[in-house]
């Protein structure tokens, strides 16, 4: 996206990241807030569940980043 290169878009992405980080910190510091959020989600789902299309037995490859770093930086 060309808009992602504009300074205002970059500033907005940073602001969104900060908001998400602050929300995560609040949830970790206040277990009651997290419990209430879980209850609200259960109410909104109204019995619906999500089933991942990725098989449970599938696991991500290990040390993938190490191989990439070695290729990119000759480590």
Phi, psi and omega in degrees: 000132179291328182295332181294345181269350180282148183296324180293326178290320178297316178299319180294321178294320177296318179297318179296318178297319178295319179296317179295320179295317179295323178295318179296317179297316179300319180294322180288326181280339185232090181302330179296321178298318179294318177298317179296321179295319178296319179296318180296319178297317179299320178295318181293323180290332176051049177089348178289148177233160177252129176245120181292143177279348179276126181300143182298328183282351179280128178238151180291153178294147180265149178058028179296318182293325180299316178296321179294316179300318180297319180292318184284321189245005181054044179274000000 
